[in-house]
Amino acid sequence: MRTDKRTSTQRLLLAGRLAATGLVAATLGLTAALPAQAAAPTGVVLADRATTVDAAKRLVTARIDGRLAVLRANGVAINNAARLSDGHQAALKAILDQAVTGLTELKAKVAGETTLEALKADARSMVEDYRVYILVQKQVHLTLAADVETAAVARLRTAYDKLGKAIAAAKAAGKDVGDAEAKLADMKAQLDKAEAAVSGVADALLAVKPGPDAEAIKAQTQAARGKVRDGRTALKAAIADAKAIRDLVKDKAAKSK
């Protein structure tokens, strides 16, 4: 079921991007032919300029539609997320709702524009006031990942306690558990590292606001991505330790029979 939901989300994203790409290509083809008509009579020039405005409207509208499709797909991802905290879910929904409302209103504004200058301002607003691709998508995906890792740390700490008891029992029975104890110590270190890496990442990322400074936004999302990556690496190491401990304890128990 979750695979189907993810597939549906991916289709929504693809549909939005394809719709935007097709209209962008058509518009570029139209506007590329306009310079050759620069010497045409005044009436024709005015008609050409009107066509350019219409083409710009289609282009900006397509780009807005692409962003709205992405926002809808991310909304599906949020609703289907099993490990997303209630607070983060509410924050993400608020971000998406605000962006959808704003872009929908901007789309209506674009439809009524009569000049290229106004459309250029709308296009700038579409990007800088919402930052769907470089910020909102990252906020959704990285928050989901951070919450998954936080939940994984909690589950693995429970496993750590159980493995510690198994090692203690084997040691009390006179078994050599030196290797298992070393793995257990490393497992704890890796869990501490994972927890430290993702702690506060989502909250800090959700506080980032869209704006004209794309590089500053990218720096913050990249920093969050790096911390999530560090957390994932540490969790993989902790899982490997847990599996090794389990095998060592089982081996000790088998040899004692």
C-alpha positions, 0 to 999 in steps of 0.5 A, spaced: 500 500 500 505 504 501 509 503 495 502 505 491 502 511 495 509 513 493 508 511 486 502 516 486 506 521 489 511 521 484 506 521 478 503 527 481 510 530 481 512 528 474 505 530 471 506 537 474 513 538 471 511 535 464 505 540 464 510 546 465 515 543 461 511 542 455 508 549 455 515 552 456 517 549 450 511 552 446 512 559 449 520 559 447 518 557 440 513 562 439 517 568 442 524 566 438 520 568 432 518 575 434 525 578 433 524 577 425 518 581 425 521 587 429 520 591 422 513 590 421 508 596 421 505 599 427 499 595 427 502 588 426 507 590 432 502 591 437 499 585 435 505 581 436 506 585 443 500 582 445 502 575 443 508 576 447 504 578 453 499 572 452 505 567 451 508 570 457 502 569 461 502 561 459 509 560 461 508 563 468 501 560 469 505 553 467 510 554 472 505 556 477 501 549 475 508 545 476 509 548 483 502 547 485 502 540 483 509 539 487 505 542 493 499 537 492 504 531 491 508 533 498 501 534 501 500 526 500 507 525 502 505 528 509 499 525 510 502 518 508 508 519 513 508 514 519 513 517 523 512 524 522 511 527 529 504 531 530 508 538 531 512 537 524 506 535 520 502 541 523 508 545 521 508 542 514 501 543 512 501 550 514 507 551 510 504 548 504 497 551 505 500 558 505 504 556 498 498 553 495 493 559 497 498 564 495 500 561 488 493 560 486 491 567 488 498 569 484 495 565 478 489 569 478 493 575 478 497 573 472 491 571 468 489 579 468 495 582 467 496 586 460 504 588 460 510 584 460 513 588 466 507 586 470 508 579 468 516 579 470 514 581 477 509 576 478 514 571 475 519 573 480 514 573 486 512 566 484 520 564 485 522 568 491 515 569 495 514 561 495 521 557 493 517 551 492 523 547 489 529 549 493 526 550 500 519 547 501 520 540 498 526 540 502 523 542 508 518 536 507 523 531 505 528 532 510 523 533 516 520 526 514 527 523 514 529 526 520 523 524 524 524 517 521 531 517 524 529 520 530 524 514 531 529 509 529 534 511 534 528 510 539 527 503 537 534 501 537 535 504 544 530 499 546 534 493 542 540 496 545 537 494 552 535 487 550 542 486 547 545 488 553 541 484 558 543 478 553 550 479 554 550 480 561 546 473 562 551 470 557 557 473 561 554 470 568 554 463 565 561 464 564 561 465 556 567 470 553 563 476 551 568 481 550 567 482 542 559 483 544 561 488 549 565 492 544 560 492 539 555 494 544 559 500 546 560 502 539 552 501 538 551 506 544 556 511 541 553 510 534 546 511 537 548 517 540 551 520 534 545 519 530 541 522 535 545 528 536 546 529 528 538 530 527 536 533 534 533 540 532 534 539 524 527 539 522 525 545 527 531 549 524 529 547 517 522 549 518 523 556 521 527 558 514 523 563 510 523 564 502 526 570 500 530 573 494 537 570 497 537 563 494 544 561 496 542 563 503 536 558 503 540 553 499 546 553 504 541 552 510 537 546 506 544 543 505 546 543 512 540 540 514 541 534 508 548 533 511 546 532 518 540 527 516 546 524 512 550 523 518 544 520 522 543 515 517 550 513 517 550 512 524 544 508 524 547 504 519 553 502 523 548 501 530 544 496 526 550 493 524 553 492 531 546 490 533 546 484 528 553 482 530 551 482 537 545 478 536 550 473 532 555 473 537 550 471 543 547 466 539 553 463 537 555 463 544 549 459 546 549 454 541 556 452 543 554 451 550 549 446 548 
